[in-house]
Amino acid sequence: MATKGQLTGMTGVYLVAAQLSRRGFVVSPTSRSAHGVDLLASSPNGSRTLAIEVKTNARTFNFWLLGTKAKEINSPNLFYVFVNLREDSEEYVIVPSRIVSERLVAKTRASGRSKWQFIYRKDIERWRDKWPTAGRQR
């Protein structure tokens, strides 16, 4: 049975897939049990391809948690879509991986055993609703 956190994540992935489809992309979700990107998207003619990592919040709306590899990954085809699920709407912040790796904040617990990486909404606000498009379809 899926946990509430897993359902929140799945909701975000499918909402982002729908938004990309509306913008002309052919979108395929990856396996939820696989590590890596959540969505693969391409223009219908294959001239533009994107890998999308989706991070979704249902309660805390001013930051998102990221894995330790987010600092290392910097690809022109990789985008993060940060989603806030509010009661009456959704908020989307679409950020290139280069910007994410530059703006991450790392924190370590006092015990030194747990490392967390955050990206704060205030640091990426300018990418709110900046959806890529598939370009002109042939």
N, C-alpha and C positions, 0 to 999 in steps of 0.2 A: 504494500500500500504506500502511495506517495505521501511524503510529509508536506506540511504547509509551505515550507521553504521551496521544495521541489515544484509544487504547484505554482508558486509565485514565479519561479524561474521559467517554467514552461509557458505560463501566460505571457510573460515578456517576450519570449522567443517568437511565439505565434503572432503577437501584435506587431512586432518588428517585421516579420515576414509579410504580413498583410500590407504594411506601409510601403515596403520595398516593391511589392507586386503592383501597388497602385502607381508607382513611379516608373513602371516599365521593365522591372527586372523579373527574370525567371528565378525563383527562390526555392532552395531545398534545405530543409533542416538536416543536421547531422545527427548521429546517434546520441541520445542524451547520456548514455553511459560512457561515451568516449571523451577523453580529454582533448581540448583544443577548441576550435571555432564552433559556434552554434549554428550558423547559417552560411551557405554558399550561394552567391547571387551572380547572375551574369545577364548582360544585355541579350536580347533574343538572337542577335547575329554573332554573339560571342566576342565582340570587340572590347568589352569591359567586363572584368570579373572582380568580385569582392569577396573577402572572407570577413564575417561579422561575428564578433563576440558580444553577447548581450548580458548586461548586468541589471538586475531588476530589484527595486525596493518596494515594499508594500507598507512600511511604517516610517523608517528614517529617511528623510528626504534631502539632507544636505551633504551626504557623502555616499560613496559606494566602496565596498571592499573588493580588492583584486588579489590575485595570486602573485607569488614571488616572481614568476616568469614575465609578468607584464613590463617590468623595467627593461628587460633584455630584448623584447620583441619590437622591431621597428620595421614595418613593411609598408610600402605605398598602397598595397591592396588590402591591408588589414585595418578595419574600423571597429571601434567599440561603440555600441549604442547603450547608453545608460537610460534606464526607464524608471520613472516614478509612477506607481499605480495609486492614484488618488481616488477618493470615493466617487467623484463625478467626472473624472477625466484622466488622461495619461499625459505624461511629460516625457519628451525624448530629447536626449542630448547626443549628437552623433559626432564622434571625435576620432581623428586619425591616430593610429597607434603611436606615431612619433610624438605627438602632443601628450598622449597618456604617459609614455615613458618619461617625458621631461617633467611632468607635473605631479607624479606620484609622491606621496609622503609615506615614509616607512616608520613604523613604531614597533618597539620590542617591549614585551612585558618585563616587569621588574625582575622576574626570575630568570630572564634571558632565554627562556625556552620557546616562547611563541613570538613569531614575527608576523606583523600585519602590514598590508599596504592599503592606503586609502587614496582616493581622488576626491577632492572636494568640489561640490557643485559651483561654488563661487569662482573656482579656477578654470572652469570649462564652460561657463554660462554662455559665452559668445557663440558656441556651437549648437545651442538649442535650436531644434527644428531645421538644421542645415543638412537636409537629406541629399545624398547623391542621386543623380538621375542616370538612367541607362543610356541617355543620349538619343539621337535621332534613330528611329527604327527604319530599317530598309525593307 
